[in-house]
């Protein structure tokens, strides 16, 4: 449960303990406010439904009611705080807008009220007509939303007061050194107080440095040193203030920042503004493109992992005849082991051993790592059939169950080929933000890659998947994969 609420910006931060403790207290303050509001709302609703409206329900207080009410209220409060956590209400609490909080709370309250109504209130004693249903639903929704809104706004305002007062701040690094960086610094200096931004310095691009910027901010190091600067200065926010037309330089910087626990924002150009990529909100007074750090909402992350575990476990349990038949065919097709294990690189660059049904002759790579092709003589006849219908991938459901992989995600590669790919496309490391998958958008849209240039070509589909990642996208990829298997179009 704590993982839903608390997110420390740095695992190994030089911040003093009181600062980290103060931040965690703010998270707990918001959770406690929601928990207390849910308790009060349920008690108030109970009194309204069972006491003030006793003529409707025919209910009167009896012995044990207080005990029942207390237990029920605690369980209801736990439900609400868990729901808020899954919906991401306890993320980035230091930069919340009170108006947006009310809008989000209204939606979350409606969802939670629907769940509670159908789970607990639909068969409530004495409620036997639609008019009573409407009154019950409306009364609880209004009570819960009103009480939670009051306590939530109090908690958010309290946190905002600490941010505006400078008690809580976020070390910010400006990347850039020209007039554009200077104007960005001035804008952030003007709006940074209520955002909690504390500019600690700038990292120049090239040798030309604006003298006014150098006078206003210390130069902390080159932009190539940013990963080390983030660690040593405990940087939590990066502002890339260079000309938007310098796409290759921006790509280089984003590659350096890949996987680091910082917020990243980039100055946009007019073309990106016209495309609608730029969002102006309460985070910054100047228009910026914010690089997404969380690819999926928490509830979708939880659901995706639950789907991975449930579907993989069920498939391994029900498809054992297919596994048994395939294993026997692999054994009879050529001498050697049934399964083939190979080290691949997974999420966050962590290596793992992928498992497949062996589709090649033994010692197929005795001359070194090489990719397969349509007419690769190393592939056995049965192996060629397995690849066409993706049977060789079936043992990877075990990798999914272990947590090395997901059902859908970019296909994992070997470090040998990754080293070659990043020389051409450094942004390949972007794929390591997610678990690799048994199937992927790149695989269904492009197919197996036979060369490193083809891997780079396929990369655009995997990047597209990551930037549009959702449960709906996963289901579409799975359906497309089934279509390919049925048609035997794999290779």
C-alpha positions as CSV (number, residue, x, y, z in Angstrom):
1,X,0.0,0.0,0.0
2,X,2.8,2.4,0.8
3,X,4.1,2.2,-2.7
4,X,0.9,3.8,-3.9
5,X,1.5,6.9,-1.8
6,X,5.2,7.5,-1.2
7,X,7.7,8.3,-3.9
8,X,11.1,9.4,-2.8
9,X,12.8,11.5,-5.5
10,X,16.2,9.9,-4.8
11,X,17.2,6.6,-3.3
12,X,20.7,7.9,-2.4
13,X,20.2,11.6,-1.8
14,X,22.5,13.9,0.2
15,X,19.4,15.6,1.6
16,X,19.3,15.8,5.4
17,X,16.9,13.4,7.1
18,X,14.6,16.1,8.5
19,X,13.9,17.3,4.9
20,X,13.0,13.8,3.7
21,X,10.9,13.3,6.8
22,X,9.1,16.6,6.2
23,X,8.2,15.5,2.7
24,X,6.9,12.2,3.8
25,X,4.8,13.8,6.5
26,X,3.1,15.8,3.7
27,X,2.2,12.6,1.9
28,X,0.8,11.2,5.1
29,X,-1.1,14.4,5.8
30,X,-2.9,14.1,2.5
31,X,-3.6,10.4,3.0
32,X,-4.8,11.0,6.6
33,X,-7.1,13.8,5.4
34,X,-8.7,11.5,2.8
35,X,-8.9,8.6,5.3
36,X,-10.6,10.9,7.9
37,X,-12.9,12.4,5.4
38,X,-14.1,8.9,4.3
39,X,-14.7,7.9,7.9
40,X,-16.7,11.0,8.6
41,X,-18.7,10.7,5.4
42,X,-19.7,7.1,6.0
43,X,-20.7,7.9,9.6
44,X,-22.7,10.9,8.4
45,X,-24.3,8.8,5.7
46,X,-25.2,6.1,8.2
47,X,-26.9,8.5,10.5
48,X,-28.8,10.0,7.6
49,X,-29.9,6.7,6.2
50,X,-30.5,4.8,9.4
51,X,-31.6,7.4,11.9
52,X,-32.8,10.6,10.3
53,X,-34.6,8.7,7.5
54,X,-35.7,5.8,9.6
55,X,-39.2,6.1,8.3
56,X,-37.8,5.2,4.8
57,X,-35.7,2.2,5.9
58,X,-37.7,1.0,8.9
59,X,-34.4,0.7,10.8
60,X,-33.7,1.6,14.4
61,X,-30.4,1.5,16.4
62,X,-29.8,-1.7,18.3
63,X,-27.0,-3.2,20.3
64,X,-23.7,-3.6,18.4
65,X,-24.5,-0.9,15.9
66,X,-21.6,1.3,17.1
67,X,-19.2,-1.7,16.7
68,X,-20.5,-2.4,13.2
69,X,-20.4,1.2,12.2
70,X,-16.8,1.6,13.4
71,X,-15.6,-1.5,11.5
72,X,-17.5,-0.6,8.4
73,X,-16.2,3.0,8.4
74,X,-12.6,1.8,8.6
75,X,-13.0,-0.6,5.7
76,X,-14.7,2.0,3.6
77,X,-11.9,4.5,4.4
78,X,-9.3,1.9,3.4
79,X,-11.2,1.4,0.1
80,X,-11.2,5.1,-0.7
81,X,-7.5,5.7,0.1
82,X,-6.6,2.7,-2.0
83,X,-8.8,3.9,-4.9
84,X,-7.1,7.4,-4.7
85,X,-3.7,5.7,-4.7
86,X,-4.5,3.6,-7.8
87,X,-5.8,6.8,-9.5
88,X,-2.5,8.6,-8.8
89,X,-3.9,11.1,-6.4
90,X,-0.9,10.8,-4.1
91,X,1.7,11.6,-6.9
92,X,3.5,14.9,-7.1
93,X,1.5,16.4,-4.2
94,X,3.7,19.4,-4.0
95,X,2.5,20.9,-7.3
96,X,-1.2,20.4,-7.1
97,X,-3.8,22.9,-8.2
98,X,-6.8,23.3,-5.9
99,X,-9.2,23.7,-8.8
100,X,-7.9,20.6,-10.6
101,X,-8.0,18.7,-7.4
102,X,-11.7,19.4,-7.0
103,X,-12.4,18.3,-10.6
104,X,-10.4,15.1,-10.1
105,X,-12.0,14.5,-6.7
106,X,-15.5,14.8,-8.2
107,X,-14.7,12.2,-10.8
108,X,-13.0,9.8,-8.3
109,X,-15.9,10.3,-5.8
110,X,-18.4,9.3,-8.5
111,X,-16.4,6.2,-9.4
112,X,-16.1,5.1,-5.8
113,X,-19.7,5.9,-5.0
114,X,-20.8,3.7,-7.9
115,X,-18.7,0.8,-6.6
116,X,-19.9,1.1,-3.0
117,X,-23.5,1.5,-4.1
118,X,-23.6,-1.7,-6.1
119,X,-21.5,-3.6,-3.6
120,X,-23.2,-2.5,-0.3
121,X,-26.2,-0.3,-0.8
122,X,-28.2,-1.8,-3.6
123,X,-29.7,-4.4,-1.2
124,X,-29.9,-2.1,1.8
125,X,-32.8,-2.8,4.2
126,X,-35.8,-0.8,3.2
127,X,-34.6,0.4,-0.2
128,X,-37.1,-1.1,-2.6
129,X,-37.8,1.5,-5.2
130,X,-35.9,3.6,-7.7
131,X,-36.7,6.9,-5.9
132,X,-35.0,5.5,-2.7
133,X,-32.0,4.4,-4.9
134,X,-31.5,7.9,-6.3
135,X,-31.7,9.4,-2.8
136,X,-29.3,6.9,-1.4
137,X,-26.7,7.4,-4.2
138,X,-27.0,11.1,-4.2
139,X,-26.8,11.5,-0.5
140,X,-23.7,9.5,-0.1
141,X,-22.0,11.1,-3.1
142,X,-22.6,14.6,-1.9
143,X,-21.6,13.8,1.7
144,X,-18.4,12.1,0.6
145,X,-17.4,14.7,-2.0
146,X,-18.2,17.7,0.3
147,X,-16.3,16.4,3.4
148,X,-13.4,15.1,1.4
149,X,-13.1,18.3,-0.6
150,X,-12.9,20.4,2.6
151,X,-10.2,18.3,4.1
152,X,-8.3,17.7,0.8
153,X,-8.2,21.5,0.1
154,X,-7.0,22.1,3.6
155,X,-4.2,19.5,3.2
156,X,-3.2,20.8,-0.3
157,X,-3.2,24.4,0.9
158,X,-1.0,23.5,3.8
159,X,1.5,21.8,1.5
160,X,1.4,24.7,-0.9
161,X,2.2,27.1,2.0
162,X,5.4,25.1,2.8
163,X,6.4,25.2,-0.9
164,X,5.8,29.0,-1.3
165,X,7.5,29.7,2.0
166,X,10.6,27.8,0.7
167,X,10.5,25.2,3.5
168,X,10.1,22.6,0.7
169,X,12.0,23.2,-2.5
170,X,13.2,21.3,-5.6
171,X,16.8,21.7,-6.8
172,X,16.6,22.6,-10.4
173,X,19.3,22.6,-13.1
174,X,19.1,24.7,-16.2
175,X,20.8,23.2,-19.3
176,X,21.8,26.0,-21.7
177,X,24.0,29.1,-21.8
178,X,22.7,31.6,-24.4
179,X,20.1,34.4,-24.3
180,X,17.3,31.9,-24.4
181,X,18.6,30.2,-21.3
182,X,18.9,33.7,-19.6
183,X,15.2,34.5,-20.4
184,X,14.2,31.1,-19.2
185,X,16.1,31.7,-15.9
186,X,14.4,35.1,-15.4
187,X,10.9,33.5,-16.0
188,X,11.6,30.7,-13.6
189,X,13.1,33.0,-11.0
190,X,9.8,35.0,-11.2
191,X,7.4,32.0,-11.1
192,X,9.7,29.5,-9.3
193,X,8.8,30.5,-5.7
194,X,5.2,29.2,-5.7
195,X,6.4,26.1,-7.7
196,X,9.2,25.4,-5.2
197,X,11.9,25.5,-8.0
198,X,15.3,26.3,-6.6
199,X,17.8,27.0,-9.4
200,X,21.2,25.7,-8.3
201,X,23.1,26.4,-11.5
202,X,23.4,25.9,-15.2
203,X,25.2,23.4,-17.5
204,X,26.4,25.2,-20.6
205,X,26.1,24.0,-24.2
206,X,29.3,24.8,-26.0
207,X,31.8,27.5,-25.2
208,X,29.6,30.6,-25.6
209,X,28.0,31.6,-22.3
210,X,25.8,34.7,-21.7
211,X,27.6,36.9,-19.2
212,X,24.4,37.9,-17.4
213,X,23.5,34.2,-17.0
214,X,27.0,33.5,-15.6
215,X,26.6,36.3,-13.2
216,X,23.2,35.2,-12.0
217,X,23.8,31.5,-11.7
218,X,26.9,29.3,-11.0
219,X,28.2,27.1,-13.8
220,X,28.1,23.6,-12.2
221,X,29.6,21.6,-15.1
222,X,29.1,20.6,-18.7
223,X,25.9,19.1,-20.0
224,X,27.7,15.8,-20.6
225,X,28.2,15.6,-16.8
226,X,24.5,15.9,-16.1
227,X,24.1,12.3,-14.7
228,X,26.8,12.9,-12.1
229,X,25.5,16.4,-11.3
230,X,22.0,15.0,-10.6
231,X,23.5,12.7,-8.1
232,X,25.9,15.1,-6.4
233,X,23.5,18.1,-6.3
234,X,20.3,16.0,-5.7
235,X,18.7,17.6,-8.8
236,X,15.0,16.9,-9.1
237,X,14.1,19.0,-12.1
238,X,15.9,19.6,-15.4
239,X,15.0,22.5,-17.7
240,X,16.5,22.1,-21.2
241,X,16.7,25.7,-22.4
242,X,18.3,25.4,-25.9
243,X,17.0,26.2,-29.3
244,X,14.2,23.7,-30.1
245,X,15.6,23.4,-33.6
246,X,18.7,21.6,-32.2
247,X,16.9,18.2,-32.2
248,X,20.0,16.1,-32.2
249,X,21.4,17.9,-29.2
250,X,18.1,17.6,-27.3
251,X,18.1,13.9,-28.2
252,X,21.6,13.5,-26.9
253,X,20.6,15.2,-23.6
254,X,17.5,13.1,-23.2
255,X,19.6,9.9,-23.8
256,X,21.9,11.0,-21.0
257,X,18.9,11.5,-18.7
258,X,17.3,8.2,-19.6
259,X,16.2,6.3,-16.5
260,X,17.3,9.1,-14.0
261,X,14.8,10.1,-11.3
262,X,14.3,13.7,-12.4
263,X,11.5,15.7,-14.0
264,X,12.4,16.9,-17.5
265,X,11.0,19.8,-19.4
266,X,12.0,21.1,-22.9
267,X,11.4,24.5,-24.5
268,X,9.1,24.0,-27.5
269,X,9.1,25.5,-31.0
270,X,6.2,27.0,-32.9
271,X,5.6,23.8,-34.9
272,X,5.2,21.8,-31.7
273,X,2.8,24.4,-30.3
274,X,0.7,24.2,-33.5
275,X,0.6,20.4,-33.1
276,X,-0.8,20.7,-29.6
277,X,2.2,19.1,-27.9
278,X,2.7,22.0,-25.5
279,X,0.8,22.1,-22.3
280,X,0.7,25.3,-20.2
281,X,-0.4,24.5,-16.6
282,X,0.4,25.5,-13.0
283,X,3.7,23.8,-13.0
284,X,5.6,26.5,-14.9
285,X,4.8,30.1,-16.0
286,X,6.5,29.5,-19.3
287,X,5.3,27.0,-22.0
288,X,7.2,23.8,-21.8
289,X,7.0,20.2,-23.0
290,X,7.1,17.9,-20.0
291,X,8.7,14.6,-20.7
292,X,6.5,11.8,-19.3
293,X,8.1,9.8,-16.5
294,X,5.0,7.6,-15.7
295,X,4.0,5.8,-18.8
296,X,0.8,4.3,-17.3
297,X,-1.5,5.4,-14.5
298,X,-1.0,3.4,-11.4
299,X,-4.2,1.5,-11.7
300,X,-3.2,0.4,-15.3
301,X,0.2,-0.6,-14.1
302,X,-1.4,-2.8,-11.4
303,X,-4.0,-4.2,-13.8
304,X,-1.3,-4.9,-16.5
305,X,0.8,-6.9,-14.1
306,X,-2.2,-8.7,-12.7
307,X,-3.2,-9.6,-16.3
308,X,0.3,-10.8,-17.1
309,X,0.4,-13.1,-14.0
310,X,-3.2,-14.3,-14.4
311,X,-3.0,-15.0,-18.2
312,X,0.4,-16.6,-18.0
313,X,-0.5,-18.8,-15.1
314,X,-3.7,-19.9,-16.8
315,X,-2.0,-20.5,-20.1
316,X,0.8,-22.6,-18.5
317,X,-1.8,-24.6,-16.7
318,X,-4.2,-25.2,-19.6
319,X,-1.7,-25.5,-22.5
320,X,0.4,-28.3,-21.1
321,X,-0.6,-30.7,-24.0
322,X,0.7,-28.2,-26.5
323,X,4.0,-27.8,-24.5
324,X,4.3,-31.6,-24.2
325,X,3.7,-32.1,-28.0
326,X,6.1,-29.3,-28.9
327,X,8.8,-30.6,-26.6
328,X,8.6,-34.1,-28.1
329,X,8.8,-32.7,-31.6
330,X,11.9,-30.6,-30.7
331,X,13.5,-33.7,-29.2
332,X,12.8,-35.8,-32.3
333,X,13.7,-33.1,-34.8
334,X,17.4,-32.8,-34.0
335,X,19.8,-33.8,-31.2
336,X,20.1,-31.4,-28.3
337,X,18.1,-29.9,-25.4
338,X,14.5,-29.0,-25.7
339,X,14.8,-25.5,-24.3
340,X,17.2,-22.8,-25.3
341,X,18.2,-20.1,-22.7
342,X,19.9,-16.9,-23.7
343,X,20.7,-13.7,-21.8
344,X,18.7,-10.6,-22.8
345,X,18.5,-7.1,-21.5
346,X,15.2,-6.2,-19.7
347,X,13.7,-3.3,-17.8
348,X,16.1,-0.7,-16.5
349,X,18.9,-2.5,-18.4
350,X,18.8,-5.5,-16.0
351,X,19.8,-8.8,-17.8
352,X,17.8,-11.9,-17.5
353,X,17.7,-15.4,-19.2
354,X,15.0,-15.7,-21.8
355,X,13.7,-19.3,-22.4
356,X,12.4,-20.6,-25.7
357,X,11.9,-23.9,-27.4
358,X,15.1,-24.7,-29.4
359,X,14.5,-23.9,-33.1
360,X,18.1,-24.2,-34.3
361,X,20.7,-26.9,-34.4
362,X,23.1,-27.2,-31.5
363,X,26.1,-24.8,-31.6
364,X,24.4,-22.6,-34.1
365,X,26.3,-19.6,-32.9
366,X,29.7,-21.2,-32.5
367,X,31.2,-18.4,-34.7
368,X,29.6,-15.7,-32.6
369,X,26.2,-13.9,-32.2
370,X,24.3,-13.5,-35.5
371,X,20.7,-12.8,-36.4
372,X,18.5,-15.3,-38.3
373,X,16.9,-14.8,-41.7
374,X,14.1,-16.4,-43.7
375,X,16.3,-19.1,-45.1
376,X,18.8,-19.5,-42.3
377,X,20.3,-23.1,-42.6
378,X,20.8,-23.2,-38.8
379,X,17.0,-23.5,-38.3
380,X,15.6,-27.0,-38.1
381,X,12.6,-27.9,-40.2
382,X,10.4,-28.1,-37.1
383,X,12.0,-24.9,-35.8
384,X,10.9,-23.1,-39.0
385,X,7.3,-24.2,-38.4
386,X,7.5,-23.2,-34.7
387,X,8.7,-19.7,-35.7
388,X,5.9,-19.3,-38.2
389,X,3.2,-19.9,-35.6
390,X,5.3,-18.5,-32.7
391,X,5.4,-21.8,-30.8
392,X,9.0,-21.3,-29.9
393,X,8.0,-18.3,-27.8
394,X,5.5,-20.2,-25.6
395,X,8.1,-21.0,-22.7
396,X,8.4,-17.2,-22.2
397,X,5.1,-17.2,-20.3
398,X,7.3,-18.5,-17.5
399,X,9.5,-15.3,-17.9
400,X,6.3,-13.3,-17.7
401,X,5.2,-15.1,-14.5
402,X,8.6,-14.4,-12.9
403,X,8.4,-10.7,-13.8
404,X,11.2,-10.6,-16.3
405,X,8.8,-9.9,-19.1
406,X,5.2,-8.8,-19.9
407,X,2.7,-10.2,-22.4
408,X,3.2,-7.0,-24.5
409,X,6.3,-4.9,-24.7
410,X,9.3,-4.3,-26.9
411,X,11.2,-7.5,-27.7
412,X,14.3,-7.9,-25.6
413,X,17.7,-8.0,-27.4
414,X,21.2,-9.2,-26.5
415,X,23.8,-6.7,-25.2
416,X,25.9,-7.6,-28.2
417,X,23.3,-6.1,-30.6
418,X,22.3,-3.3,-28.3
419,X,25.8,-2.0,-28.4
420,X,25.6,-1.8,-32.2
421,X,22.1,-0.3,-32.2
422,X,22.9,2.6,-29.8
423,X,25.7,3.7,-32.1
424,X,23.1,4.4,-34.8
425,X,20.1,5.2,-32.6
426,X,21.1,6.2,-29.0
427,X,17.4,6.6,-28.1
428,X,17.1,2.7,-28.2
429,X,17.7,2.9,-24.4
430,X,14.2,4.4,-24.2
431,X,12.9,0.8,-24.6
432,X,14.4,-0.2,-21.3
433,X,11.8,2.0,-19.4
434,X,9.3,-0.9,-19.7
435,X,9.4,-4.7,-19.3
436,X,10.1,-6.5,-22.6
437,X,7.2,-8.5,-24.0
438,X,6.4,-11.8,-25.7
439,X,4.9,-9.8,-28.5
440,X,5.3,-6.2,-29.5
441,X,4.0,-3.6,-31.8
442,X,7.3,-3.6,-33.6
443,X,7.1,-7.4,-34.1
444,X,3.5,-7.4,-35.4
445,X,4.0,-4.4,-37.6
446,X,7.5,-5.0,-38.8
447,X,8.4,-8.7,-38.0
448,X,11.7,-10.2,-37.0
449,X,14.7,-8.1,-37.8
450,X,17.5,-9.8,-39.7
451,X,20.1,-7.0,-39.5
452,X,21.0,-4.2,-37.1
453,X,19.6,-1.5,-39.6
454,X,16.3,-3.4,-39.6
455,X,16.4,-3.4,-35.8
456,X,16.7,0.4,-35.9
457,X,13.9,0.6,-38.5
458,X,11.7,-1.5,-36.2
459,X,12.6,0.7,-33.2
460,X,10.1,3.4,-34.3
461,X,7.2,1.1,-33.8
462,X,8.4,0.2,-30.3
463,X,8.9,3.9,-29.4
464,X,5.4,4.6,-30.8
465,X,4.0,1.8,-28.5
466,X,5.8,3.3,-25.4
467,X,4.6,6.8,-26.1
468,X,1.0,5.6,-26.5
469,X,1.2,2.8,-23.9
470,X,-2.2,1.8,-22.5
471,X,-4.2,-1.3,-21.8
472,X,-6.2,-0.7,-24.9
473,X,-3.0,-0.7,-27.0
474,X,-1.9,-4.0,-25.3
475,X,-5.2,-5.6,-26.3
476,X,-4.9,-4.5,-29.9
477,X,-1.3,-5.8,-30.1
478,X,-2.5,-9.2,-28.6
479,X,-5.3,-9.4,-31.1
480,X,-3.0,-8.6,-34.0
481,X,-0.6,-11.3,-32.8
482,X,-3.3,-13.9,-32.7
483,X,-4.2,-12.9,-36.3
484,X,-0.6,-13.5,-37.4
485,X,-0.4,-16.8,-35.6
486,X,-3.7,-18.1,-37.2
487,X,-2.5,-17.0,-40.6
488,X,0.9,-18.5,-40.0
489,X,2.7,-15.2,-41.1
490,X,5.4,-15.3,-38.5
491,X,9.0,-16.1,-39.4
